[in-house]
Amino acid sequence: MTHRSFDKRVSKLNAKRQRKTSQVEREALAEIITVLDELAARKIMGDPFVHAEIEVVNKFLRTP
């Protein structure tokens, strides 16, 4: 993921949230986006095991 792409994603989130993200939040979000991008790339490449990982990550992210 490019830094510019990340900044664009964070800007969109900030616009929705009506407040700026802290440095800690930005770092955590960068790590989450990196993992999601890697999972997406593996899915595109046809990795037969990635779908189960995507489901686990999805469940984790939706847990309150």
VOGU-3710 file (C-alpha; in Angstrom, 3 decimals, decimal comma):
1> mthrsfdkrv> 0,000/0,000/0,000  1,363/3,392/-0,886  1,527/6,173/1,660  -0,637/8,333/-0,598  -3,299/5,643/-0,789  -3,278/5,327/2,995  -3,592/9,089/3,474  -6,532/9,162/1,071  -8,268/6,373/3,025  -7,660/8,139/6,355
11> sklnakrqrk> -8,943/11,432/4,945  -12,188/9,752/3,900  -12,575/8,240/7,367  -11,856/11,575/9,051  -14,519/13,256/6,930  -17,083/10,691/8,080  -16,044/10,825/11,749  -15,905/14,623/12,061  -12,620/14,452/13,947  -8,996/13,778/13,133
21> tsqvereala> -7,375/10,481/14,000  -4,508/10,352/16,490  -1,077/9,024/15,562  -1,792/5,765/17,432  -5,075/5,358/15,536  -3,325/6,048/12,221  -0,661/3,432/12,971  -3,264/0,835/13,965  -5,323/1,596/10,883  -2,238/1,276/8,687
31> eiitvldela> -1,574/-2,192/10,111  -5,202/-3,264/9,625  -5,285/-1,988/6,049  -1,987/-3,738/5,299  -3,375/-7,073/6,514  -6,609/-6,605/4,549  -4,674/-5,674/1,397  -2,496/-8,781/1,782  -5,580/-10,982/2,189  -7,156/-9,420/-0,893
41> arkimgdpfv> -3,985/-9,997/-2,923  -3,860/-13,639/-1,833  -7,519/-14,106/-2,791  -6,859/-12,643/-6,242  -3,898/-15,020/-6,654  -6,196/-17,973/-5,943  -4,986/-18,974/-2,480  -7,459/-21,732/-1,453  -7,003/-21,088/2,287  -7,429/-17,310/2,378
51> haeievvnkf> -11,238/-17,284/2,445  -11,298/-18,856/5,911  -8,822/-16,235/7,127  -10,952/-13,440/5,671  -13,988/-14,764/7,538  -12,049/-14,872/10,828  -10,730/-11,323/10,364  -14,213/-10,096/9,429  -15,695/-11,652/12,562  -12,917/-10,150/14,709
61> lrtp> -13,385/-6,656/13,282  -17,145/-6,777/13,837  -16,902/-7,925/17,454  -17,764/-5,044/19,823
//
